[in-house]
Amino acid sequence: MQVQDWGFLDYQAAWDRQVEIQAEVMDGADDTLVLVEHPSVLTLGANFHQENLLHPVEHYQDQGIDVVVTDRGGDVTYHGPGQLVVYPIFDVSRHGKDLHRWMRELEQCVMQVVAGFGLESRRFPPHTGVWIEDLKVAAIGIKIRRWVSIHGIALNCNNSLAPFSMIVPCGITGYGVTSLSAATGTAVTPDAVKPLMIQAFQSNFGR
């Protein structure tokens, strides 16, 4: 497994890079784990419903939040500074060739990271992602082509949670979001999380 830290990168630029690496992995290259932060952006997944944007697109743009239509699974979510975004560009056929299992393994990686900060997290079927009590701390959405996965995990670290109030996050009503910083009561930066995330992927995928 290769690890690449892209630092702070525009969402579309990161997506373009993912597609390039996906093609390389399809051709037999090693699985690649990407760690990145994005400027403020709302991404609309393949299952997006318009009513989950609570304002016109222009409203978000006026707030400095871009809006991008993507091909990942899921509905609408927010990315921004202080949130760790994880793109495992993996050949899933090397890891069981089972998409349901793949999603559960991604959740397991996040749950291990959360535990590293002394917090208990959980799954919340049928919703994909990771939760601390009834608050979502990590969203997951992927796209598979020829068994190679792109897109991935957005784990709230010390990012502002205010933008989530302007959408229905992941299309799930009645539940809020949290971050590692909010849950621990101390600042938890993406840089503090990265080593734990890499370790979790190494332990779960053994490459």
PyMOL commands that place a pseudoatom at each C-alpha (Angstrom):
pseudoatom trace, name=CA, resn=MET, resi=1, chain=A, elem=C, hetatm=0, pos=[0.000, 0.000, 0.000]
pseudoatom trace, name=CA, resn=GLN, resi=2, chain=A, elem=C, hetatm=0, pos=[1.350, 3.394, -0.989]
pseudoatom trace, name=CA, resn=VAL, resi=3, chain=A, elem=C, hetatm=0, pos=[0.441, 6.477, 1.043]
pseudoatom trace, name=CA, resn=GLN, resi=4, chain=A, elem=C, hetatm=0, pos=[0.192, 9.947, -0.467]
pseudoatom trace, name=CA, resn=ASP, resi=5, chain=A, elem=C, hetatm=0, pos=[-0.456, 13.112, 1.551]
pseudoatom trace, name=CA, resn=TRP, resi=6, chain=A, elem=C, hetatm=0, pos=[-1.791, 15.816, -0.770]
pseudoatom trace, name=CA, resn=GLY, resi=7, chain=A, elem=C, hetatm=0, pos=[-2.006, 18.466, 1.929]
pseudoatom trace, name=CA, resn=PHE, resi=8, chain=A, elem=C, hetatm=0, pos=[-4.624, 21.097, 1.045]
pseudoatom trace, name=CA, resn=LEU, resi=9, chain=A, elem=C, hetatm=0, pos=[-6.036, 20.646, -2.457]
pseudoatom trace, name=CA, resn=ASP, resi=10, chain=A, elem=C, hetatm=0, pos=[-9.066, 21.755, -4.455]
pseudoatom trace, name=CA, resn=TYR, resi=11, chain=A, elem=C, hetatm=0, pos=[-11.757, 19.077, -4.658]
pseudoatom trace, name=CA, resn=GLN, resi=12, chain=A, elem=C, hetatm=0, pos=[-11.889, 18.852, -8.451]
pseudoatom trace, name=CA, resn=ALA, resi=13, chain=A, elem=C, hetatm=0, pos=[-8.103, 18.679, -8.742]
pseudoatom trace, name=CA, resn=ALA, resi=14, chain=A, elem=C, hetatm=0, pos=[-8.069, 15.849, -6.218]
pseudoatom trace, name=CA, resn=TRP, resi=15, chain=A, elem=C, hetatm=0, pos=[-10.802, 14.015, -8.118]
pseudoatom trace, name=CA, resn=ASP, resi=16, chain=A, elem=C, hetatm=0, pos=[-8.814, 14.289, -11.342]
pseudoatom trace, name=CA, resn=ARG, resi=17, chain=A, elem=C, hetatm=0, pos=[-5.739, 12.858, -9.599]
pseudoatom trace, name=CA, resn=GLN, resi=18, chain=A, elem=C, hetatm=0, pos=[-7.795, 10.005, -8.176]
pseudoatom trace, name=CA, resn=VAL, resi=19, chain=A, elem=C, hetatm=0, pos=[-8.968, 9.002, -11.644]
pseudoatom trace, name=CA, resn=GLU, resi=20, chain=A, elem=C, hetatm=0, pos=[-5.356, 8.939, -12.851]
pseudoatom trace, name=CA, resn=ILE, resi=21, chain=A, elem=C, hetatm=0, pos=[-4.289, 6.702, -9.970]
pseudoatom trace, name=CA, resn=GLN, resi=22, chain=A, elem=C, hetatm=0, pos=[-7.373, 4.512, -10.434]
pseudoatom trace, name=CA, resn=ALA, resi=23, chain=A, elem=C, hetatm=0, pos=[-6.223, 3.781, -14.002]
pseudoatom trace, name=CA, resn=GLU, resi=24, chain=A, elem=C, hetatm=0, pos=[-2.774, 2.847, -12.688]
pseudoatom trace, name=CA, resn=VAL, resi=25, chain=A, elem=C, hetatm=0, pos=[-4.233, 0.502, -10.074]
pseudoatom trace, name=CA, resn=MET, resi=26, chain=A, elem=C, hetatm=0, pos=[-6.427, -1.088, -12.754]
pseudoatom trace, name=CA, resn=ASP, resi=27, chain=A, elem=C, hetatm=0, pos=[-3.189, -1.805, -14.611]
pseudoatom trace, name=CA, resn=GLY, resi=28, chain=A, elem=C, hetatm=0, pos=[-1.719, -3.554, -11.571]
pseudoatom trace, name=CA, resn=ALA, resi=29, chain=A, elem=C, hetatm=0, pos=[-0.148, -0.764, -9.501]
pseudoatom trace, name=CA, resn=ASP, resi=30, chain=A, elem=C, hetatm=0, pos=[-0.191, -0.921, -5.720]
pseudoatom trace, name=CA, resn=ASP, resi=31, chain=A, elem=C, hetatm=0, pos=[-3.226, 0.197, -3.740]
pseudoatom trace, name=CA, resn=THR, resi=32, chain=A, elem=C, hetatm=0, pos=[-2.870, 3.880, -2.841]
pseudoatom trace, name=CA, resn=LEU, resi=33, chain=A, elem=C, hetatm=0, pos=[-4.145, 5.615, 0.292]
pseudoatom trace, name=CA, resn=VAL, resi=34, chain=A, elem=C, hetatm=0, pos=[-4.592, 9.364, -0.170]
pseudoatom trace, name=CA, resn=LEU, resi=35, chain=A, elem=C, hetatm=0, pos=[-4.926, 11.860, 2.695]
pseudoatom trace, name=CA, resn=VAL, resi=36, chain=A, elem=C, hetatm=0, pos=[-6.085, 15.402, 1.919]
pseudoatom trace, name=CA, resn=GLU, resi=37, chain=A, elem=C, hetatm=0, pos=[-8.004, 18.459, 3.101]
pseudoatom trace, name=CA, resn=HIS, resi=38, chain=A, elem=C, hetatm=0, pos=[-10.252, 20.465, 0.781]
pseudoatom trace, name=CA, resn=PRO, resi=39, chain=A, elem=C, hetatm=0, pos=[-11.371, 24.088, 0.647]
pseudoatom trace, name=CA, resn=SER, resi=40, chain=A, elem=C, hetatm=0, pos=[-15.049, 24.470, 1.535]
pseudoatom trace, name=CA, resn=VAL, resi=41, chain=A, elem=C, hetatm=0, pos=[-17.198, 22.513, -0.903]
pseudoatom trace, name=CA, resn=LEU, resi=42, chain=A, elem=C, hetatm=0, pos=[-20.525, 20.702, -1.018]
pseudoatom trace, name=CA, resn=THR, resi=43, chain=A, elem=C, hetatm=0, pos=[-20.418, 17.501, -3.055]
pseudoatom trace, name=CA, resn=LEU, resi=44, chain=A, elem=C, hetatm=0, pos=[-23.578, 16.010, -4.511]
pseudoatom trace, name=CA, resn=GLY, resi=45, chain=A, elem=C, hetatm=0, pos=[-23.511, 12.224, -4.863]
pseudoatom trace, name=CA, resn=ALA, resi=46, chain=A, elem=C, hetatm=0, pos=[-25.268, 9.925, -7.288]
pseudoatom trace, name=CA, resn=ASN, resi=47, chain=A, elem=C, hetatm=0, pos=[-28.247, 9.635, -4.914]
pseudoatom trace, name=CA, resn=PHE, resi=48, chain=A, elem=C, hetatm=0, pos=[-28.588, 13.393, -4.369]
pseudoatom trace, name=CA, resn=HIS, resi=49, chain=A, elem=C, hetatm=0, pos=[-32.058, 14.801, -3.767]
pseudoatom trace, name=CA, resn=GLN, resi=50, chain=A, elem=C, hetatm=0, pos=[-32.531, 18.512, -4.436]
pseudoatom trace, name=CA, resn=GLU, resi=51, chain=A, elem=C, hetatm=0, pos=[-34.503, 19.094, -1.243]
pseudoatom trace, name=CA, resn=ASN, resi=52, chain=A, elem=C, hetatm=0, pos=[-31.388, 18.278, 0.791]
pseudoatom trace, name=CA, resn=LEU, resi=53, chain=A, elem=C, hetatm=0, pos=[-29.846, 21.566, -0.321]
pseudoatom trace, name=CA, resn=LEU, resi=54, chain=A, elem=C, hetatm=0, pos=[-31.680, 23.964, 1.955]
pseudoatom trace, name=CA, resn=HIS, resi=55, chain=A, elem=C, hetatm=0, pos=[-30.708, 27.037, -0.076]
pseudoatom trace, name=CA, resn=PRO, resi=56, chain=A, elem=C, hetatm=0, pos=[-30.121, 27.919, -3.733]
pseudoatom trace, name=CA, resn=VAL, resi=57, chain=A, elem=C, hetatm=0, pos=[-26.649, 27.100, -5.070]
pseudoatom trace, name=CA, resn=GLU, resi=58, chain=A, elem=C, hetatm=0, pos=[-25.864, 30.813, -5.250]
pseudoatom trace, name=CA, resn=HIS, resi=59, chain=A, elem=C, hetatm=0, pos=[-26.324, 31.102, -1.479]
pseudoatom trace, name=CA, resn=TYR, resi=60, chain=A, elem=C, hetatm=0, pos=[-23.518, 28.626, -0.835]
pseudoatom trace, name=CA, resn=GLN, resi=61, chain=A, elem=C, hetatm=0, pos=[-21.276, 30.252, -3.400]
pseudoatom trace, name=CA, resn=ASP, resi=62, chain=A, elem=C, hetatm=0, pos=[-21.841, 33.613, -1.707]
pseudoatom trace, name=CA, resn=GLN, resi=63, chain=A, elem=C, hetatm=0, pos=[-20.621, 31.952, 1.511]
pseudoatom trace, name=CA, resn=GLY, resi=64, chain=A, elem=C, hetatm=0, pos=[-17.442, 30.797, -0.235]
pseudoatom trace, name=CA, resn=ILE, resi=65, chain=A, elem=C, hetatm=0, pos=[-18.651, 27.197, -0.526]
pseudoatom trace, name=CA, resn=ASP, resi=66, chain=A, elem=C, hetatm=0, pos=[-18.346, 25.580, -3.943]
pseudoatom trace, name=CA, resn=VAL, resi=67, chain=A, elem=C, hetatm=0, pos=[-20.939, 23.028, -5.117]
pseudoatom trace, name=CA, resn=VAL, resi=68, chain=A, elem=C, hetatm=0, pos=[-19.738, 20.058, -7.187]
pseudoatom trace, name=CA, resn=VAL, resi=69, chain=A, elem=C, hetatm=0, pos=[-21.712, 17.194, -8.720]
pseudoatom trace, name=CA, resn=THR, resi=70, chain=A, elem=C, hetatm=0, pos=[-19.796, 13.926, -8.276]
pseudoatom trace, name=CA, resn=ASP, resi=71, chain=A, elem=C, hetatm=0, pos=[-20.173, 10.279, -9.253]
pseudoatom trace, name=CA, resn=ARG, resi=72, chain=A, elem=C, hetatm=0, pos=[-19.685, 8.852, -5.751]
pseudoatom trace, name=CA, resn=GLY, resi=73, chain=A, elem=C, hetatm=0, pos=[-22.492, 7.101, -3.931]
pseudoatom trace, name=CA, resn=GLY, resi=74, chain=A, elem=C, hetatm=0, pos=[-24.617, 8.921, -1.394]
pseudoatom trace, name=CA, resn=ASP, resi=75, chain=A, elem=C, hetatm=0, pos=[-26.338, 12.296, -1.201]
pseudoatom trace, name=CA, resn=VAL, resi=76, chain=A, elem=C, hetatm=0, pos=[-24.936, 15.715, -0.221]
pseudoatom trace, name=CA, resn=THR, resi=77, chain=A, elem=C, hetatm=0, pos=[-22.079, 16.282, 2.198]
pseudoatom trace, name=CA, resn=TYR, resi=78, chain=A, elem=C, hetatm=0, pos=[-19.640, 19.018, 3.154]
pseudoatom trace, name=CA, resn=HIS, resi=79, chain=A, elem=C, hetatm=0, pos=[-15.845, 19.106, 3.004]
pseudoatom trace, name=CA, resn=GLY, resi=80, chain=A, elem=C, hetatm=0, pos=[-13.727, 21.898, 4.421]
pseudoatom trace, name=CA, resn=PRO, resi=81, chain=A, elem=C, hetatm=0, pos=[-10.526, 22.868, 6.236]
pseudoatom trace, name=CA, resn=GLY, resi=82, chain=A, elem=C, hetatm=0, pos=[-9.957, 20.804, 9.349]
pseudoatom trace, name=CA, resn=GLN, resi=83, chain=A, elem=C, hetatm=0, pos=[-11.721, 17.738, 7.964]
pseudoatom trace, name=CA, resn=LEU, resi=84, chain=A, elem=C, hetatm=0, pos=[-9.543, 14.768, 6.996]
pseudoatom trace, name=CA, resn=VAL, resi=85, chain=A, elem=C, hetatm=0, pos=[-10.599, 13.292, 3.664]
pseudoatom trace, name=CA, resn=VAL, resi=86, chain=A, elem=C, hetatm=0, pos=[-9.310, 9.793, 2.919]
pseudoatom trace, name=CA, resn=TYR, resi=87, chain=A, elem=C, hetatm=0, pos=[-9.314, 8.320, -0.567]
pseudoatom trace, name=CA, resn=PRO, resi=88, chain=A, elem=C, hetatm=0, pos=[-8.421, 4.605, -0.581]
pseudoatom trace, name=CA, resn=ILE, resi=89, chain=A, elem=C, hetatm=0, pos=[-7.792, 3.910, -4.270]
pseudoatom trace, name=CA, resn=PHE, resi=90, chain=A, elem=C, hetatm=0, pos=[-7.756, 0.156, -3.817]
pseudoatom trace, name=CA, resn=ASP, resi=91, chain=A, elem=C, hetatm=0, pos=[-8.402, -2.834, -6.025]
pseudoatom trace, name=CA, resn=VAL, resi=92, chain=A, elem=C, hetatm=0, pos=[-11.272, -4.332, -4.064]
pseudoatom trace, name=CA, resn=SER, resi=93, chain=A, elem=C, hetatm=0, pos=[-10.824, -7.664, -5.856]
pseudoatom trace, name=CA, resn=ARG, resi=94, chain=A, elem=C, hetatm=0, pos=[-7.626, -8.027, -3.783]
pseudoatom trace, name=CA, resn=HIS, resi=95, chain=A, elem=C, hetatm=0, pos=[-9.641, -7.635, -0.593]
pseudoatom trace, name=CA, resn=GLY, resi=96, chain=A, elem=C, hetatm=0, pos=[-12.543, -10.034, -0.920]
pseudoatom trace, name=CA, resn=LYS, resi=97, chain=A, elem=C, hetatm=0, pos=[-14.260, -8.683, -4.055]
pseudoatom trace, name=CA, resn=ASP, resi=98, chain=A, elem=C, hetatm=0, pos=[-17.320, -7.809, -1.975]
pseudoatom trace, name=CA, resn=LEU, resi=99, chain=A, elem=C, hetatm=0, pos=[-18.621, -4.232, -1.981]
pseudoatom trace, name=CA, resn=HIS, resi=100, chain=A, elem=C, hetatm=0, pos=[-20.695, -4.623, 1.183]
pseudoatom trace, name=CA, resn=ARG, resi=101, chain=A, elem=C, hetatm=0, pos=[-17.645, -5.961, 2.997]
pseudoatom trace, name=CA, resn=TRP, resi=102, chain=A, elem=C, hetatm=0, pos=[-15.529, -3.125, 1.559]
pseudoatom trace, name=CA, resn=MET, resi=103, chain=A, elem=C, hetatm=0, pos=[-17.843, -0.490, 3.010]
pseudoatom trace, name=CA, resn=ARG, resi=104, chain=A, elem=C, hetatm=0, pos=[-17.881, -2.193, 6.399]
pseudoatom trace, name=CA, resn=GLU, resi=105, chain=A, elem=C, hetatm=0, pos=[-14.074, -2.362, 6.371]
pseudoatom trace, name=CA, resn=LEU, resi=106, chain=A, elem=C, hetatm=0, pos=[-13.849, 1.362, 5.650]
pseudoatom trace, name=CA, resn=GLU, resi=107, chain=A, elem=C, hetatm=0, pos=[-16.141, 1.979, 8.602]
pseudoatom trace, name=CA, resn=GLN, resi=108, chain=A, elem=C, hetatm=0, pos=[-13.942, -0.287, 10.733]
pseudoatom trace, name=CA, resn=CYS, resi=109, chain=A, elem=C, hetatm=0, pos=[-10.849, 1.767, 9.881]
pseudoatom trace, name=CA, resn=VAL, resi=110, chain=A, elem=C, hetatm=0, pos=[-12.595, 4.931, 11.045]
pseudoatom trace, name=CA, resn=MET, resi=111, chain=A, elem=C, hetatm=0, pos=[-13.875, 3.261, 14.203]
pseudoatom trace, name=CA, resn=GLN, resi=112, chain=A, elem=C, hetatm=0, pos=[-10.309, 2.238, 15.082]
pseudoatom trace, name=CA, resn=VAL, resi=113, chain=A, elem=C, hetatm=0, pos=[-9.155, 5.824, 14.623]
pseudoatom trace, name=CA, resn=VAL, resi=114, chain=A, elem=C, hetatm=0, pos=[-11.965, 7.161, 16.799]
pseudoatom trace, name=CA, resn=ALA, resi=115, chain=A, elem=C, hetatm=0, pos=[-11.080, 4.624, 19.500]
pseudoatom trace, name=CA, resn=GLY, resi=116, chain=A, elem=C, hetatm=0, pos=[-7.534, 5.985, 19.436]
pseudoatom trace, name=CA, resn=PHE, resi=117, chain=A, elem=C, hetatm=0, pos=[-8.919, 9.194, 20.921]
pseudoatom trace, name=CA, resn=GLY, resi=118, chain=A, elem=C, hetatm=0, pos=[-10.707, 7.366, 23.721]
pseudoatom trace, name=CA, resn=LEU, resi=119, chain=A, elem=C, hetatm=0, pos=[-14.118, 7.558, 22.065]
pseudoatom trace, name=CA, resn=GLU, resi=120, chain=A, elem=C, hetatm=0, pos=[-16.669, 4.850, 21.374]
pseudoatom trace, name=CA, resn=SER, resi=121, chain=A, elem=C, hetatm=0, pos=[-18.238, 4.886, 17.919]
pseudoatom trace, name=CA, resn=ARG, resi=122, chain=A, elem=C, hetatm=0, pos=[-20.741, 2.754, 16.087]
pseudoatom trace, name=CA, resn=ARG, resi=123, chain=A, elem=C, hetatm=0, pos=[-22.361, 1.885, 12.795]
pseudoatom trace, name=CA, resn=PHE, resi=124, chain=A, elem=C, hetatm=0, pos=[-25.961, 2.984, 12.261]
pseudoatom trace, name=CA, resn=PRO, resi=125, chain=A, elem=C, hetatm=0, pos=[-27.595, 0.676, 9.672]
pseudoatom trace, name=CA, resn=PRO, resi=126, chain=A, elem=C, hetatm=0, pos=[-28.943, 1.172, 7.111]
pseudoatom trace, name=CA, resn=HIS, resi=127, chain=A, elem=C, hetatm=0, pos=[-26.919, 4.385, 6.928]
pseudoatom trace, name=CA, resn=THR, resi=128, chain=A, elem=C, hetatm=0, pos=[-23.295, 4.150, 5.809]
pseudoatom trace, name=CA, resn=GLY, resi=129, chain=A, elem=C, hetatm=0, pos=[-20.744, 5.975, 7.944]
pseudoatom trace, name=CA, resn=VAL, resi=130, chain=A, elem=C, hetatm=0, pos=[-19.537, 6.177, 11.533]
pseudoatom trace, name=CA, resn=TRP, resi=131, chain=A, elem=C, hetatm=0, pos=[-21.396, 7.694, 14.451]
pseudoatom trace, name=CA, resn=ILE, resi=132, chain=A, elem=C, hetatm=0, pos=[-20.607, 8.797, 18.000]
pseudoatom trace, name=CA, resn=GLU, resi=133, chain=A, elem=C, hetatm=0, pos=[-23.862, 8.157, 19.836]
pseudoatom trace, name=CA, resn=ASP, resi=134, chain=A, elem=C, hetatm=0, pos=[-26.476, 9.761, 17.541]
pseudoatom trace, name=CA, resn=LEU, resi=135, chain=A, elem=C, hetatm=0, pos=[-24.127, 12.197, 15.813]
pseudoatom trace, name=CA, resn=LYS, resi=136, chain=A, elem=C, hetatm=0, pos=[-22.325, 11.390, 12.580]
pseudoatom trace, name=CA, resn=VAL, resi=137, chain=A, elem=C, hetatm=0, pos=[-18.558, 11.885, 12.694]
pseudoatom trace, name=CA, resn=ALA, resi=138, chain=A, elem=C, hetatm=0, pos=[-17.599, 10.360, 9.322]
pseudoatom trace, name=CA, resn=ALA, resi=139, chain=A, elem=C, hetatm=0, pos=[-19.349, 10.106, 5.966]
pseudoatom trace, name=CA, resn=ILE, resi=140, chain=A, elem=C, hetatm=0, pos=[-18.412, 7.489, 3.364]
pseudoatom trace, name=CA, resn=GLY, resi=141, chain=A, elem=C, hetatm=0, pos=[-19.162, 7.465, -0.354]
pseudoatom trace, name=CA, resn=ILE, resi=142, chain=A, elem=C, hetatm=0, pos=[-17.333, 5.578, -3.092]
pseudoatom trace, name=CA, resn=LYS, resi=143, chain=A, elem=C, hetatm=0, pos=[-17.338, 4.828, -6.806]
pseudoatom trace, name=CA, resn=ILE, resi=144, chain=A, elem=C, hetatm=0, pos=[-16.133, 1.484, -8.183]
pseudoatom trace, name=CA, resn=ARG, resi=145, chain=A, elem=C, hetatm=0, pos=[-14.849, 0.919, -11.696]
pseudoatom trace, name=CA, resn=ARG, resi=146, chain=A, elem=C, hetatm=0, pos=[-13.412, -2.462, -12.679]
pseudoatom trace, name=CA, resn=TRP, resi=147, chain=A, elem=C, hetatm=0, pos=[-13.245, -3.215, -8.956]
pseudoatom trace, name=CA, resn=VAL, resi=148, chain=A, elem=C, hetatm=0, pos=[-11.003, -0.214, -8.202]
pseudoatom trace, name=CA, resn=SER, resi=149, chain=A, elem=C, hetatm=0, pos=[-12.504, 2.197, -5.674]
pseudoatom trace, name=CA, resn=ILE, resi=150, chain=A, elem=C, hetatm=0, pos=[-12.198, 6.002, -5.627]
pseudoatom trace, name=CA, resn=HIS, resi=151, chain=A, elem=C, hetatm=0, pos=[-13.665, 8.701, -3.370]
pseudoatom trace, name=CA, resn=GLY, resi=152, chain=A, elem=C, hetatm=0, pos=[-13.950, 7.534, 0.240]
pseudoatom trace, name=CA, resn=ILE, resi=153, chain=A, elem=C, hetatm=0, pos=[-14.120, 8.907, 3.783]
pseudoatom trace, name=CA, resn=ALA, resi=154, chain=A, elem=C, hetatm=0, pos=[-14.677, 12.370, 5.257]
pseudoatom trace, name=CA, resn=LEU, resi=155, chain=A, elem=C, hetatm=0, pos=[-13.800, 12.414, 8.962]
pseudoatom trace, name=CA, resn=ASN, resi=156, chain=A, elem=C, hetatm=0, pos=[-14.639, 15.551, 10.926]
pseudoatom trace, name=CA, resn=CYS, resi=157, chain=A, elem=C, hetatm=0, pos=[-11.609, 16.535, 12.986]
pseudoatom trace, name=CA, resn=ASN, resi=158, chain=A, elem=C, hetatm=0, pos=[-11.535, 20.226, 13.948]
pseudoatom trace, name=CA, resn=ASN, resi=159, chain=A, elem=C, hetatm=0, pos=[-13.533, 21.631, 11.022]
pseudoatom trace, name=CA, resn=SER, resi=160, chain=A, elem=C, hetatm=0, pos=[-16.458, 23.990, 11.509]
pseudoatom trace, name=CA, resn=LEU, resi=161, chain=A, elem=C, hetatm=0, pos=[-19.744, 22.106, 11.760]
pseudoatom trace, name=CA, resn=ALA, resi=162, chain=A, elem=C, hetatm=0, pos=[-21.819, 25.183, 10.870]
pseudoatom trace, name=CA, resn=PRO, resi=163, chain=A, elem=C, hetatm=0, pos=[-21.995, 24.418, 7.105]
pseudoatom trace, name=CA, resn=PHE, resi=164, chain=A, elem=C, hetatm=0, pos=[-23.778, 21.144, 7.850]
pseudoatom trace, name=CA, resn=SER, resi=165, chain=A, elem=C, hetatm=0, pos=[-26.733, 23.174, 9.136]
pseudoatom trace, name=CA, resn=MET, resi=166, chain=A, elem=C, hetatm=0, pos=[-27.246, 24.507, 5.601]
pseudoatom trace, name=CA, resn=ILE, resi=167, chain=A, elem=C, hetatm=0, pos=[-27.880, 21.020, 4.170]
pseudoatom trace, name=CA, resn=VAL, resi=168, chain=A, elem=C, hetatm=0, pos=[-29.452, 17.722, 5.138]
pseudoatom trace, name=CA, resn=PRO, resi=169, chain=A, elem=C, hetatm=0, pos=[-26.161, 15.838, 5.557]
pseudoatom trace, name=CA, resn=CYS, resi=170, chain=A, elem=C, hetatm=0, pos=[-26.163, 12.620, 3.535]
pseudoatom trace, name=CA, resn=GLY, resi=171, chain=A, elem=C, hetatm=0, pos=[-29.932, 13.045, 3.205]
pseudoatom trace, name=CA, resn=ILE, resi=172, chain=A, elem=C, hetatm=0, pos=[-30.478, 11.801, 6.773]
pseudoatom trace, name=CA, resn=THR, resi=173, chain=A, elem=C, hetatm=0, pos=[-33.069, 13.808, 8.688]
pseudoatom trace, name=CA, resn=GLY, resi=174, chain=A, elem=C, hetatm=0, pos=[-33.364, 14.053, 12.437]
pseudoatom trace, name=CA, resn=TYR, resi=175, chain=A, elem=C, hetatm=0, pos=[-29.695, 13.522, 13.269]
pseudoatom trace, name=CA, resn=GLY, resi=176, chain=A, elem=C, hetatm=0, pos=[-26.775, 15.890, 13.586]
pseudoatom trace, name=CA, resn=VAL, resi=177, chain=A, elem=C, hetatm=0, pos=[-23.034, 15.758, 13.081]
pseudoatom trace, name=CA, resn=THR, resi=178, chain=A, elem=C, hetatm=0, pos=[-20.035, 15.978, 15.363]
pseudoatom trace, name=CA, resn=SER, resi=179, chain=A, elem=C, hetatm=0, pos=[-16.259, 16.071, 15.141]
pseudoatom trace, name=CA, resn=LEU, resi=180, chain=A, elem=C, hetatm=0, pos=[-13.397, 14.502, 17.030]
pseudoatom trace, name=CA, resn=SER, resi=181, chain=A, elem=C, hetatm=0, pos=[-12.665, 17.905, 18.557]
pseudoatom trace, name=CA, resn=ALA, resi=182, chain=A, elem=C, hetatm=0, pos=[-16.256, 18.405, 19.694]
pseudoatom trace, name=CA, resn=ALA, resi=183, chain=A, elem=C, hetatm=0, pos=[-16.477, 14.872, 21.092]
pseudoatom trace, name=CA, resn=THR, resi=184, chain=A, elem=C, hetatm=0, pos=[-13.166, 15.021, 22.985]
pseudoatom trace, name=CA, resn=GLY, resi=185, chain=A, elem=C, hetatm=0, pos=[-13.369, 18.651, 24.051]
pseudoatom trace, name=CA, resn=THR, resi=186, chain=A, elem=C, hetatm=0, pos=[-9.877, 19.325, 22.696]
pseudoatom trace, name=CA, resn=ALA, resi=187, chain=A, elem=C, hetatm=0, pos=[-8.490, 20.328, 19.317]
pseudoatom trace, name=CA, resn=VAL, resi=188, chain=A, elem=C, hetatm=0, pos=[-7.866, 17.247, 17.147]
pseudoatom trace, name=CA, resn=THR, resi=189, chain=A, elem=C, hetatm=0, pos=[-6.250, 18.249, 13.864]
pseudoatom trace, name=CA, resn=PRO, resi=190, chain=A, elem=C, hetatm=0, pos=[-6.117, 16.192, 10.663]
pseudoatom trace, name=CA, resn=ASP, resi=191, chain=A, elem=C, hetatm=0, pos=[-2.332, 15.923, 11.131]
pseudoatom trace, name=CA, resn=ALA, resi=192, chain=A, elem=C, hetatm=0, pos=[-2.927, 14.257, 14.503]
pseudoatom trace, name=CA, resn=VAL, resi=193, chain=A, elem=C, hetatm=0, pos=[-5.311, 11.779, 12.896]
pseudoatom trace, name=CA, resn=LYS, resi=194, chain=A, elem=C, hetatm=0, pos=[-3.250, 10.816, 9.836]
pseudoatom trace, name=CA, resn=PRO, resi=195, chain=A, elem=C, hetatm=0, pos=[-0.848, 8.353, 11.549]
pseudoatom trace, name=CA, resn=LEU, resi=196, chain=A, elem=C, hetatm=0, pos=[-3.767, 6.536, 13.171]
pseudoatom trace, name=CA, resn=MET, resi=197, chain=A, elem=C, hetatm=0, pos=[-5.615, 6.358, 9.856]
pseudoatom trace, name=CA, resn=ILE, resi=198, chain=A, elem=C, hetatm=0, pos=[-2.589, 4.921, 8.059]
pseudoatom trace, name=CA, resn=GLN, resi=199, chain=A, elem=C, hetatm=0, pos=[-2.141, 2.372, 10.836]
pseudoatom trace, name=CA, resn=ALA, resi=200, chain=A, elem=C, hetatm=0, pos=[-5.810, 1.381, 10.659]
pseudoatom trace, name=CA, resn=PHE, resi=201, chain=A, elem=C, hetatm=0, pos=[-5.593, 0.732, 6.918]
pseudoatom trace, name=CA, resn=GLN, resi=202, chain=A, elem=C, hetatm=0, pos=[-2.379, -1.242, 7.337]
pseudoatom trace, name=CA, resn=SER, resi=203, chain=A, elem=C, hetatm=0, pos=[-3.912, -3.415, 10.037]
pseudoatom trace, name=CA, resn=ASN, resi=204, chain=A, elem=C, hetatm=0, pos=[-7.160, -4.015, 8.148]
pseudoatom trace, name=CA, resn=PHE, resi=205, chain=A, elem=C, hetatm=0, pos=[-5.747, -4.607, 4.710]
pseudoatom trace, name=CA, resn=GLY, resi=206, chain=A, elem=C, hetatm=0, pos=[-2.326, -6.017, 5.526]
pseudoatom trace, name=CA, resn=ARG, resi=207, chain=A, elem=C, hetatm=0, pos=[-0.479, -4.456, 2.620]
for i in range(1, 207): cmd.bond("trace and resi %d" % i, "trace and resi %d" % (i + 1))
show_as sticks, trace
zoom trace
